Amino acid sequence: MMPKFSTLVELLQYRIVHQPDQIVYHFLKDGLEVSETLTYRELDQQAKQIATHLRAIPPLPSDRHLGQAPRALLLYSPGLDFIVAFFACLYAGMVAVPTYPLRRKQRLSRISKIIQNAQPTVILSQQAILSTFQSQWQSQWQLQWQDNPQLSSLHWLATDQIAAHTVIAAHTVYDNKSNGPNIPSFPSVADTLDAIAPDHLACLQYTSGSTGTPKGVMLSHANFLHNCHLIQQAFEDTPESIGVSWLPQYHDMGLTGGLLQPLYVGCQMMLMPPTVLIHHPIRWLKTISRYRATTSGGPNFAYDWCIQKIKPEQLKSIDLSSWTLAFSGAEPVQPDTIDQFAKKFAPCGFQRQSFFPCYGMAESTLLVTGGSRQKPPIVYSLDSYALEKGDATVIDPRTSRARRLVSCGHPRLGHHVIVVDPTTLKHCPQGQVGEIWVAGDSVALGYWNEPEQTRATFHAYTTDTREGPFLRTGDLGLWLDHELVITGRLKDLLIIRGQNYYPQDIEQTVARAHQGLRVNAGAAFTIKAEGGDRLVVVQEIERFYLNHLDTQALVQSIKRNLWSDHGLLVYSIVFVKPGSIPRTSSGKIRRYTCQQQFVEGTLTVVNDWCQNPQHRQQFRSLQRDLAALLTQIKQSRSQATS
């Protein structure tokens, strides 16, 4: 029986003693061949080497004054350097702050927000990325950088150059072998390891944020270990299990599920970049087949992508019979996706009962609830009209009013999950929709430097029983037969003429109107128009159909379906290019951002329709005026900065 660990560092030390030369990570850079591997011993040695350099970096005066552990921003392209840097931070007593790899200039703004909130002392990355990041940052925010003493004193550490003793600190290349500035003698990391406690921060996990403002979720060593134990219980993984992960390493599912979980279980993990799934989804399944993987998964869109993009002739040599746990989470699990994926890949040995729908979030480290291994997913057919009123009524799935929802299972390992009326804060009875609240050892400590949001989100109490504190998830759901069923997001809920509507229902109705409309690639929201809240739907078109759709006939079909299924009149329908609807890093539709783009006129429109053509012209004129105003504001700010 595996012992109980108090910190992630203690966990790795255990693996070094008992299986030092076992390979834990295999990285397939192209999704085909293994390009690098890492044993427990190598992970330990490389992490300690980097930690020695980190220990030489003085903490910020504010951190020293408040007694806070310094933060280190991790800015890595996909690969094994990231997990080494993560443990180097833990060895050095620092808090790891994973973030996006730098690929597009748009991400520089997000990274700057994270830096301003986290106030790291050092940025860790590869040499090439650091050089690009430095030049982009200094050219775009030079004044801000120079004026802020905490930013101007940022240290830069190129971990892939550690062997050459190369450190970039405060914009200067420091090299121990050169005649440049000397690096202080490095203290040992041994004393740091003994001082690490379970409640010490291990990581700030920045959420995607549907409003564009990332928040740093404070996760302790105890949080990670509890959730890894919970996942191991739910998945029933063993040291003989083999995992495959294409998930982003900076995301909660990729970090906890893809990197820390194999370390906890003592099994092997095959890793590949997320771009492999996007460009070559067949390689995900080929890797599962080739290495006889038992555990893999991702958000619902990954399964949809395989359904859409993998051709029948590509399946001849694929054997998925070893894949006994296909987890699906991070976004709503669609029953149609489960059915279609199971049907398409059944000839390859994939079984429908391998699907494992689950529910979780960064604020609970990762997993909250999950189903039962090797049991078919439970799908409920509920009356959509009753759901809009907050009640669950099981009806015949063949009726037009039926909404099929997948159960996300039940909590484990001491997690306490309740459903609460978001207005009265009282417990909801079985079968009534409310907000999902969570308590347990996986729940994070709060948001970094956000005391008010921490109190509002992590310190909720019920008014009828005074239970608490709970994490308010912002998700809507209900209990049926002791199974948790997710119905939507509280902030995404549409209220039209006093009636509640789930945007996911509307989006699915729209996508079913024609095969040329991309599944799970639409956004429904409301705008203020004609004295009330009016429905707008934005829908992506498959690339092949961009020039082959009769949009007038399609608009009429969508209008009919929305009226017959929901009793709704749509105000505007916008068709956009594939891949243009904004999403979070985990693939969730960012409806608020899409609404902003609609109002600002920045959507990549293929064609559109409005209930009142005159209003459409007026709205477009307003969009042009707003765009011009925004340009003027940006120019004014730029001139002021100069």
N, C-alpha and C positions, 0 to 999 in steps of 0.2 A: 504494500500500500504506500502511495506517495505521501511524503510528509507535508505538513502545512507550512507554507512560507510566509514571512512577514513583509518582505520587500522583493522587488523584481531582481535586485542585485543578488539577494540570497538564492533566488531561483536559479539564476545563471551559474552561481558558484556550485550549486548542487549538480547541475549538468556537467560542469567541468570535472568534478570528482568522479562521477559515475559513467560518463560517456564522452570523454573529452574529444575524441577523434571522429565522432559520428557527424556526418553532414546533416545540418538542420535546414539550410537554405540552398536551393538551386535556382539560379537566375537564367532565364531564357530571353536574351535580349531581343531576338526576332520572333520569339514564340515557337521556334523550331528546335534549336540545339542549345544545350547548356553552355553558357559563356563564362560563368564563374560560380563558385560554390563557397560555402562558409561552414566550418565546423564550430563546435562550442568553444574549443580551445582558441581557434583563430579569432572568433568574435571577442573573446575575453582579452586576448593579447592586443589586438588592434584598438579596442575601445580604451584600454588602459593607456596605450601610447598617446592617443588623442587627449585623454583626460589629464595627462601630465601637463600638456600644453594649456589646457583650459584652466588648470589650477594656478597657472602663472599670471592669469589675467585678473587685475584688481577689480573688486566689485564696485558698482556705482555707489557714490556717497549716500544716496537715498536708501539703497538696499542695506548698506551697513548700518545706517541709522535705525531702520525699521526691523532689522534682523531678518530680512527676506533672502531667500536663495536667489542668486542671479539667474537670469533667463538666457537661453541660447536659441537663436532662430535657425531652424534647419531648412535649407533651401537646396534641394537635391533633385536631379533627374532620376527616373526609376533605376533601381539597382541596389546592390548590397551595401553601398557606402552609407545609406540612410540609417539602417538598423545599427551599424557600428557607431555612427555619430550619436544615435539615440542613447545607447548604453554608455557611451563616453560621457554624455551629460550626466547620467545617473551616477557614474563612478566619481565624477568631479563635484557632485553635490549641486549640480545645476538643474534647472527646469527646462526640459526640451519643449520647443515651440515649433511643431511641424507646419509647413506652409506649402503653397503651390510651387512647382518648379517654374522657373522664369522662361516662358515661351512667347507670350504676347505682351505688348506694352500695356494693354488694358489691365493686366494683373498687377502692374506696378502700383496702381492706386490702392488696390486691396492690400498688398503687402505693406505699403506705407502706413495704412490704418492699423495693421497688426503691430508694426514696429512702434507706432506712437502709443498704442495701448499697452503692449507687453513691456516696452522699454528694455530690450535685451542689451547685454553687455557685449555680445559677440554674435556674428553671423557665421555659421558653418556651411560649407558647400564644397563643390569641386572648383578647381582653379578657373576653368573656362567660364563657368556660370558666375563666379564672383567678379571676374573682370567685366563681363557684360553688365551685370547688375550695378556695379560701381559707376560705370560710365553713363548708363541710362539714368540712374538716380541723380547723379550730380548735375547732369545736363537739364533734368526736368525740375529738380527741387533744390538747386544749389543754394539759394538764399536761405530757405528753411533749414537746410542741413547746417550751414555755417552758423546760423543764429541760435540753434538749439544745442547746448553743450552736451546733452546726452547723446544726440545723434552724431555730432562731430567727433565724439570720442569712441564711437563704435569700433570694436575690433573685428577683424576679418580673418578667418582661419580656413585655409584650403586644405581639407583633410586628406585629399589624394596626393598632397605634396609633403605629408608629414615625414615620409622616409627621407626626404631631402632637407628636412628641418626648415621648411619654408613657411613663414607666417606673415599674413598681411594684417597689420594693426594700425588703426587710425589713418588709413589711406596710404600707408607706407609699407613697402615690402621689406620685411625683416628676415634676414638669413643668418643663421649662426655661423656659417662658413665665410661670410663676407665681412667687409670692414664697416658694415652699417651698424645701427644701434643694437646694443646687446639685449638679449632676452634674459630676464632674471633666471636664477637657478630654479629648477622645477621641484616643488615639494612632492613628496610621495602621496599617492592616492589611497594608501592603505588605511590611514587614519580617517579618511572620509567615509569609507565603506562601513566601518563600525558605527559611525554616527547617524547613518540613514535609518529613519523610523517609518513605520507603516503609514502614518498620517502625513508624512512629508510629501510635498508636491512632486510629482514625477513629470507632468506634462500639462501644457495649456493647449487644449484641443479647440481650435477656432472653428466655429460653426459657419456654414455657408451663408446663412442669413438671407431671408427672402426680401428684406428691405435694403440689402447692400451694406449693412453695418455688422461686421463680424464681431462675435463675442467669444472671449477666451474661457472655455469650460475648464475649471480647475480639477484635475484628476490626480489623486494620490496613488501611492504604491498599493495601498489596501483596495482602492477602487478597481484597479486593473486586475489584481489577483482574485478578487471576489468574482468579477465578471468572467475571467478565464475559467474559474471553477464552475460557474454557472453554465457556460457554453459547453464545457467538457461533459457536464451532467446531461445537458439537453441533446448534444450531438452523439454522446456515447463514443467519442473518439478514444483510441488507444495508441500506444507507441508504434503499433504496426500500421496505423492509418497513414494515408498520403493525401496531402491537400494540394490544390491548384488555385492560385489567386492572381487575377489581373487587376485587382482593385487598387486605387491610388493609395500609396503608403502614407500620405498625409491625412487621409480620411479615417474616421473612426472605424469603419468596417475593415479597411485595409490595414490599419495599424494594429488594432486589438485582435481582429479575426485572422488577418493574413500573416502578421509578424510575431505577435506575442503568444498567440494560441499554440502554435507548434512548439514553441519553447516551453510552454507550460505542460503540454501533453507529452513532449519528448518524441514527437514524430517529425517527418520530413515535409517540407513545403516547396512546391514548384512555383516560382514567381515569374511574372512577365509584365511588360508595360501595359497600361490601359489602352494605348493606341493599337496594340495587337488585336484586341477585341473589336475595336471600331473598324479597322482596315481589313482584318482577316479573321472573322469570328470562328471560322472552321479550325483555326490553330488552337483555340481554347479547348475545343472538344478533342482535337488530335492529341493534345498534351494529356488530357484525362485518360484517353484510350491508351496511349503509348506507355505511360507510367502506372497504369492501373490505379488511378487515383480513386479515393473513396469519398472525399469531401470537397465540394466547390460550390460556388454560387455568386450571387450579386443581386442588384436591384432588378425589378420586373423587366426593365427595358432591355437588359442583357439577353434574356430569354426571347423577348420579342424580336430582337435584332437577329438572333440565330434563325428564328422562324422565317424572317423576311429574306435574309441574305444568303443562307447556305442552300446550295442547289442539291437536288437528289443525287446527282452523279458524284458529289463529293463525299458521300456517306459510305461508299463501298467498303472502305478499309477501317471504318470507325467502330470500335467496340466500347459501349458505355455501360456494360453490365456491372462493372466494379463501382460505378458511381451510385452509392447507396444513400447519400445525403446531399440534396441539391437545395441549399437554403435560398430563400427569397425574402428580401427585406429592404429597408431604407426608403421605400416608396410603396404606394398601395399595390397589393398583390392581386392581379387580375385573374379571375377564374378562366376566362377565355384563353389567356396565355398558358395557364397550366394545361388545359385540355389540348390546345394546338401543339405545344411543345412535346407533350407526352405522346401524341399521335404521330407526329413527324419523326421522332427519334426512337419510337418503339422498335423498328427494324434493326436498330443499332444496339438493342438490349437495354435501353433506358425504360425504367418502370415509373408509372405515375406516382406510386407510393413513396418514391424517393424524394419527392418535393417536400420541403420543410419550410412552410410559411412562418415568419417570425416578425417580431416588432421590437424596436429599440431606437436609441438616439444617443448622441454624444453626451448629453446631460446625465445619462445613466451608464456611462462608459461605452456600452454598445447594446447588448441584449437585455430585454425586459421579459418578454414571453416568447414561447415557441411551442410547436406541436409535439408530436411523438414520433420518434424515428421509425421508419418503415411502416407507417400507417398513412393511408391516403388522406390528403387534405380535406377538411370539412368545409363544405360550401353550403351557405344558407340562401334561400330565395325569399326575399322580404318585400313587402308591399312598399313601393317607393313613396306613395302618397302618405302612408302612415309614418314612414321614416322622416319625411319633411316636417311632420308634427312632433317628432321626437320619440315615436313608439315603434317597436318591432313586431310585425305581424307576418308569420310565415305563410306564403301562398304558393300556388302551383308555378313552377319556374317557366311554364310555357305562356303565361299571361303577359300582356304588354306592360303591366305595371310592376312586374317582378324585377327586383334589383338583386343580382347575385353577389354575395360578399363572402370572402374567404376568412375563416377563423385563423387568428394568429396565436392560438394555443393558450397556455396558462403560465403563470409565474412559477419560479422554482427558487430553492435555496434561500428562503426567508424574505424574498421580495414580496411586498404588500402592494397590490394594485387595486384601486377602487375607481368607480365612476361617480362623478359628482355633478350636480346642477351648477353650471358656471355662474349663474346669477345668485342663487340662494346659498350656494356652497354646502348643500345638504346631499347626503347619499342618494343615488338614484337606485330604484328597485331593478331587479332583473328584467331585461327587455326594454329599458328606457335609455335613450341616448343622453349622454352627458360628457363632460371633460374627463379624460383619463389622468389620474394622479398616481404617483409612484413613490414608494419609500423602500429603503433597503441599503445594504452596504455598497452597492454599485453606484448609487446616486452621488454625483459630484458634490464638491464643497461649495460651488457657486460660480459666478462669473468674475473673472479677474478685473479688478479696479472698477467694478460696477455694483456698488453696495445696494442701490435702490432696486435694480433689476434682480439682484440675488435674493433680496427679501421677497419681492413679488413672485418670483418663480420657484424658489427652493424652500420657502418657509410658509407654506399654505396649511391652514387648519380647517377642518369641517366645522360648520356652525351647529350641527345637531348633536355630534358626539365629542367635539373638541379634540379629535384625533389629529396628530401631526408630529413633526412637520412632514409635508409631502412636496414632491416636485410636481408642479403644474406643467403638463406636457404641451398643452395647447391643441392636443389631438382629441377628436370626438370619437366615441365608441360606446359599446354596450356589452353586457354579459348575456350570453345565451348558453344554457346547459354547461355553465362553468367554463365557457370558452370566450376569449376576448375577441370581439369583432370591431374593427376600425371602420368608421364611416366617413371620416374626412378631417379637415383642419378647421378649428374654431375661427381663425382669422380669414380663411378662404370662403366660409359660408356666405352664400348670396341671399340677400333678403329683397324680394321683389313683390310689391303689393302686399307686404306683411307676411309673406310666405317664405319659408326657408328652402333653399335648394343647394344641393352639393354640386360644385363645379365639375367633379369627375363624372357624374351622371350625364350632365349636359355634353361634356366633351366626348364621351363614348357614343352618345346618340349622333353627334355630328360626324364622327369618324366612320360610322356605319353607313353613311349615305352613299359612299362610292369607294371602290377599291383603290382609287388614285389618291385617297386621303390617308395620310400616315396615322397609324394607330398610336395612341398615347403620345400624340404630338400636337395637342391643341390646348388652348387656354380660354376659359370662360370667366368673365368678370362683368361688373356693371360700371356705368359712368352716369354722371348727372346730365340729363338731357330732357328737354320738353317738360320741365317741372317735376321730374322724378328719376328713379333709378332705372336705367335701361340696359338690357342685356346685349353684350358684345361677345362674339366668338372669333378667335383667331386660330386658323388651322393650317398646318403645313401640308404641302402637296408633294407626292412622290416625284422624284426627278424625271422619270420617264413621262409623266403625265403633265408636266409643266406647260406644254404647248398642245396638249391633246384633250383638254377638258372643256366641255360645254358649261361654263360657269353659270350662265343664266339658268339652265335646267338644274344644275347642282344646287344653286341657291334655293330654288323652289322646293327641291327634295328635302333640304335641311330644314327649311321653314315648316314643312308638313310634319316632319319627324319630331321636331321640337314641340309642335302644338299637340300632336297625338300622344307623345310619351310624357310630356310634362305640363301641357296646358300653357306653354310660354310663347310669347311673341318676341322675336329677336329684332333688335334695333339695327345692328350692323354685323356683317360677316366679312372677314378679311382673310384672304388666302395668301400665304407667304411661302418663301422658298424653304426647302428641307434644311433642318438644322439651325434655323434662325430664331426659333422661340427660345428665350433665355431659360437656362436650367441651373440648378445648384450643382456642386461638385459630385453629388451622389445621383444626379439625373432627375431630380424633382423639378416639375414645372414651376418657374418663378412668376406666378400670376400677377403679383403686384408690379414687378418690373415690366412685364408685358403690357400691363395697363398703362404704365408711364410712357412706354414707347408708342403706344397707340395714341395717347393724348398729345405727345410731342411730335408725332408724325415721323418717327425714326424706324418703323417696321419696314422690312424688305418686302414690300407688297407686290404680289403677282397680279391680283385682281381683288376688287372689293365691291360690296353692295351696302346701301343704307336705305332704311325704310323711307326716308324723306330725302330725295336727291338734293333739294334746296338746302336742307340742313347739312348734307355731306359737303357741299361747296362751301358753306359758311364754316364748317368745322375744319376743312382743309385750309381755308384762309386763316383761321385762328391758329392752326398748327404752324403755318408759315410765319405768322407774326411771333409766335412763341419761340420758334427755332431762331429767328432773327434776334429776339431779345436775349436768348441764352448765349448766342454768339457774341453779342455786345458785352454781356456780363463777363464772359471768359476773356475777351480782349481787354476789358477794363482791369481785370485782376492781373493779367499778364503785364500790362503797362505799369500798374502799381508796384508789382514785384520788381520790374526792371528799375 
